[in-house]
């Protein structure tokens, strides 16, 4: 695998961040909730790792780096015209039409990937995901797809709490009954990438030394290969 030193940097950043999150949370100034600090630390870590993985995948395809951009952009999902048309109250309908520019849902994805100035991939970054969270991700992805019909979607998570074998690293992932059932109700092809092996346990947080999980080179390389395959569709 190319860029081995970059992979080692990811592992080092993960080690440093996870091993120090608990200490930083405990020693933080009063007024900041311990759990919130933990979640924020892990969330920022996954997003930082994701950006490096995307760049490494693009480099692996040997493409012009100027063609790729990672965007922190808010997407405005406009109100649907057929909803306005079926409103029963004429006064409400008229008011909405007069103020139509204000009627949208503002959504900011974790990472948007643009190739040749065309937004093509949305990546959500989570320290872990369980199925209630997945349902929200799928709803948001459906809203985004209404504006970008050809968009591809990736969920990058440190740990999985989706059940099944999402946290096992093998050639074919079978998933879990509840996750597949949720996916069946949405027209979204979601690529789920898990970085750490072993199902997440609520009472075994990885920022505690006794429950620490290693981020391995093999798992990073697997993630890069999945992202590389998706990016290659837009060459």
ZICOR-V717421 format. One record per backbone hydrogen bond with DSSP energy under -1.0 kcal/mol. NH is the residue of the N-H (numbers start at 1). CO is the residue of the C=O. E is the energy in kcal/mol with one decimal. If there is no record, write none. Layout:
# ZICOR-V717421
NH;CO;E / NH;CO;E
This chain:
# ZICOR-V717421
7;3;-1.6 / 8;4;-2.3 / 9;5;-1.8 / 10;6;-1.9 / 11;7;-2.1 / 12;8;-2.5 / 13;9;-2.5 / 14;10;-2.5 / 15;11;-2.7 / 16;12;-2.6 / 17;13;-2.5 / 18;14;-2.8 / 19;15;-2.1 / 21;17;-1.4 / 24;20;-2.5 / 25;21;-2.6 / 26;22;-2.2 / 27;23;-2.0 / 32;29;-1.2 / 37;33;-2.0 / 38;34;-2.0 / 39;35;-2.5 / 40;36;-2.6 / 41;37;-2.4 / 42;38;-2.2 / 43;39;-2.6 / 44;40;-2.4 / 45;41;-1.6 / 46;42;-2.3 / 47;43;-2.0 / 48;44;-2.1 / 49;45;-2.4 / 50;46;-2.6 / 51;47;-1.9 / 52;48;-1.5 / 53;49;-2.5 / 54;50;-2.4 / 55;51;-1.8 / 56;52;-2.6 / 57;53;-2.4 / 58;54;-2.2 / 59;55;-2.5 / 60;56;-2.2 / 62;59;-1.6 / 63;58;-1.2 / 67;64;-1.9 / 69;114;-2.3 / 71;112;-3.1 / 75;107;-3.8 / 77;105;-2.8 / 79;103;-1.9 / 84;80;-1.5 / 85;81;-2.5 / 86;82;-1.2 / 87;84;-1.2 / 93;89;-2.3 / 94;90;-2.6 / 95;91;-2.2 / 96;92;-2.6 / 97;93;-2.3 / 98;94;-2.0 / 99;95;-1.4 / 102;99;-2.3 / 103;100;-1.5 / 104;102;-1.2 / 105;77;-2.7 / 107;75;-2.7 / 111;123;-1.5 / 112;71;-1.6 / 113;121;-3.0 / 114;69;-3.1 / 115;118;-2.6 / 116;67;-2.6 / 118;115;-1.2 / 120;113;-3.0 / 121;113;-1.5 / 122;152;-2.6 / 123;111;-2.8 / 124;154;-2.7 / 126;156;-2.7 / 134;130;-2.2 / 135;131;-2.1 / 136;132;-1.2 / 137;133;-2.2 / 138;134;-2.5 / 139;135;-1.9 / 140;136;-2.5 / 141;137;-2.5 / 142;138;-2.0 / 143;139;-2.0 / 144;140;-2.5 / 145;141;-2.7 / 146;142;-1.2 / 147;144;-1.6 / 148;144;-1.9 / 151;148;-2.1 / 152;120;-2.6 / 154;122;-2.4 / 155;191;-3.0 / 156;124;-3.1 / 157;193;-2.7 / 158;126;-1.6 / 159;127;-2.1 / 161;129;-2.5 / 168;165;-1.8 / 180;176;-2.6 / 181;177;-2.1 / 182;178;-2.2 / 183;179;-2.6 / 184;180;-1.7 / 185;182;-1.6 / 186;183;-1.6 / 188;186;-1.6 / 191;153;-2.4 / 193;155;-3.3 / 195;157;-2.2 / 196;158;-2.5 / 198;167;-1.7 / 200;160;-3.0 / 204;201;-2.1 / 208;205;-1.9 / 211;208;-2.3 / 220;216;-1.8 / 221;217;-2.8 / 222;218;-2.0 / 223;219;-1.9 / 224;220;-2.5 / 225;221;-2.3 / 226;222;-1.9 / 227;223;-2.3 / 228;224;-2.8 / 229;225;-2.0 / 230;226;-1.7 / 231;227;-2.7 / 232;228;-2.1 / 233;230;-1.1 / 234;231;-2.1 / 235;232;-1.3
